[in-house]
């Protein structure tokens, strides 16, 4: 089996080691904090979501991987070879796109089409984060049971019933309470995701991290890191606008039941969406590069 590497950039040992250390310095404190909470059986209703809901393995998130179009020079690059997605030639060690599984290629195509559809759709900023409210509407099943609500049940019901719920994200909608589902402006289905996703949705922007992780190690770690921190920003906005009281964790609530709170939410929601659009373009480019590299093998 031969792989064409003549067009690939060669990273000298000091270059890729510097990038690896930079990645570890930024991501490991988050991985370690999550590990310690798990050991102590402590739950963080904001940040744990990025590991638990997305089912991320800590060791994989902690690993640095280069883009597919580079070769790692030096003897130390052999540390990557136990990962069977890597190969070696006279120039160094590299991710071998010949080895991409068909299931991964199918996932790449699905993600690419999803992002392209969202890029062609204007953002919506009139949902006001009501999906979290809809999840606790008229139900005794509370997702974050150890986190207090900042409003009583009647007040939450009043907010929901005096608002229009405009959730466009299926993975949020499916956690709505049974009573809240019919109140959404549209009834969402998994197969319709491509028709509804947009960059105003905090969960769609969080999912950029999920897609990077699901394509591990074929998507560069630098992109996954940037998407991780956008996911943190989006998740914090998500929960600050929720009916939960997060003051003990240092988060100030955004009172979306008021006009001032809704304006604040829209402003921050737009900022997240702009960042998400940029990162999604980078992810789309990497997906296309992977497909192209595989097709010319």
N, C-alpha and C positions, 0 to 999 in steps of 0.2 A: 504494500500500500504506500503510495507516494503522495505527499502533500506539497502544494506549491507555496513556498514561503519567501520567494524572491522579492515580493512587494511589501513584506512585513517590516515594521520598524524594529530595530534591535535596541533594547533597553540595557544599558550597561548595569552591572550589578549594583553600583552605588545609587543609580537612578531608581530602579524598581524597589530596592530596599527602603529608600527614602519614602516612596509612595506607600509602601506597605506599613511602615511605622506611622506615617501620618494618618492612615486609615485606622489603625489600631488605637491610636491615641484618642481619636474622636468617638469610635463606636464602643470600645471596651468598657468605659464607665457606665454606659447604658445597659450593656449585657450583664455586667457584674452587679449592678443595682437590682436588676430583675432576678438574678440568681439568688442574691441575699434575701430578697423578699420571699422567694419561694421556700428557701430553707427555714425562714422564720414564720411561714404560713401567714404572711401579710399580703394584702391585696391593695394595689394602686389602681383605682378605677379609671384613671386617665391613661397612664403610660403602659400598663400591663396589656392593654388592648392590642398594642402593636406586636406583641409576642404571642399572646394566647389566642386571640381571634384569628390571626393570620397563621397560627400553628408553625411559628418559626423555630427552628432548632438553633439554640444559642451558638453551637460550634460553627454552624454554617454562616450565620450572620457575622461572626467574629473573623472569618477567613477573608483575607485579601486575595482578589484575583485580577489579573490584567485584562484589558480589552482583547478581543480575539485577533486583532491585527498586529500584535507585537510578539517579539521573541525575547525571552529573558536570558541574559548572558551570565556566565559564571558558574562555577561549581555548585554554589549554594542554591541555584535554581532547581537542582535535582530534588529539593524538598517537595516540589509540586508533583513529582512523578507518581507517588502513591495514588494520587487522584487519576483514575483511568481515562479522564477526558484530556489529559496532557500527553504530548509526545515530545521526542527529542531528536534533533539533527545536529549537524556539525556547528550550527550557529547558536544553539541553545535550546531552551524548553519553551513550549507554546501550547495553547489550547488548540486541539486538533478538531476542526469543524467537520471532518469526515465522520467523527464519532458521535455526532448529535443524533439522538434517538428520534424516531419518527413522531413519537408522542410530543416531544419538545418542539419539533418543527410545526406541528399542528397547533400547539399552544401559542407559538410565536405568531402564526398567521391570525389566530383568533384575537390576540392582543393588538396586533397591528390594525386590523379592521375596526376594532372597538375605538382605538385612539383616533384613527382617521375620521370616524363618524363624529366623535366628540369635537374634533377640531373644526368641523364644518357647522357646528351648532352654537348659537349665541348662549352665553351664560345666563342663568336665571338667578336672581337674587331676592326672590320673594317667598322662600320657604321658611326663613327665620329659624332654622334648626328645630322645627317642631317634631321631627321624627323621634327624638328622645322623649318628648312629652307623650307622643302617641304610644310608646312602648309601655308606659305606666298608666295609661288611661283606663279607668274602671277595671282594674285587675289587681289581684293580690300577689301576682308574680312579678317581682322587681329584680331586674338584672343585677344591679349593684346593691345587694342586700345589706352590706356593711356600711353603705354611704347614706346619710340621712337626706331626705327630701327637704327643700327649703320652703315648700308650700304644702299645705294640707291637700287632701284628695279633692275636696270640693273646689278649691282654687285652681287646681290643675285641670279639672273638668271644665271649669269656666273658661280658661284660656283656650283649650281645645275647641270648645263649642262656639266660641266667639271668633274663631279664626278659620281660615281655609288652609287645609293641609295639602302641600304641593310637593310631596316627596317623589323624586324621580329615580331613586336608587333602590333596586330590587333587594339588595342584601341588607338594607335598613328596613325597608317595608315588610320584609318577611318576619321581622321581630315585633311588628305592631301588635298590640293587644287585639283580641278577636273583635272587640267593640270598636276599635279605632280604624281597622282596615277599610270598612265601607266609607269612611269619612275622607279618605284620600281622594284627591282630584282625579287620579287615574288608578286603575287596578293593574299593578305591575306583575310581569312574568319574566322568568329568567331568559327565555328565548327572545324577549323584546328589548334586551339591554341596549343593543346597538342603536335603537331608536330613541333612547331617553337620556343617556349619559351626557353630562356637560361639565365644564370646569367651574361652575358655580357651586357644585355639590362637594361638600367637604369630604364625604366618603369616597367619591370618585378620585379625588386628589390623594387621599390616603392610600387608595388601591395601587397607585403607581409604585409604591414600595413593595406591595404584595407581588406585583407582576415582575419586578426585578428579582425578588427572592425566588419566585417560581421558576425563573429562567436561570438560576444559579447553576454553574458558574459562568454562563455564556455572556451575561451582561456584566459590564465592568463594575468593580466594587465602588469606584468613585461615584458613579451614577446611582448605585443603590444607596450609598451614604447620603447623597443629596436628597433622594426621595424619602429616605428615613426621616430626615430632619423636617422635611415638609410635612410628612405624616404626623410628626410630633406637634407641629404648629397647628395643623388641621384638627387633630384630636383634642388639643387643648381648647380650641375655639368651640368645637362640637360640645364638649362637656361644660364649658363655662356658660353656654347658652341653654343648658338642660335644666330640668327642675331639681337637680341635685345640689346640695350644699357642699361645696369643695373648699370652703374657707380654711379648714384645718390643714389642707394641703397647699395653701398659699395661692389659690386661684380665686380671683374676684368674679362673681357671677355677672353675666350679661343679661339684664332683665328684659328679655324679648317680649314680655307682656306689656312693655311700655314703648312709646314711640321713640324715645331716646335710645333704648336698648336695641330696638330693631334697626335703627340707623347705624349704631355701632356694629351690630352683627353684619349688616350688609357691607360696610366698609372693609371689615376684616375678611369677610367671605370673598370679596373681590380681589383683595391682595393675595389670598391663598390661590385663587383661581388663576391669576396672572402668572404666579410662580409655577403652578402646576402645568400650565400650557407650555412653558419653556422646557420643563423637565420632560414632559410627554414627547416633545419634539426630539429631544435627545434620545429617549427610549425608542421612539419610532425609527430614528436613524440607525441605532444599534441593531434593532430587529431586522431592518432591511439589509444591513451589512452581514448579519449572520446568515440570512437567507441567500444572499448573493455569494458569500464565501462557500456555503455548502453546495450551491448549484454548480459551481465551476470545478468542483473536485473531480 
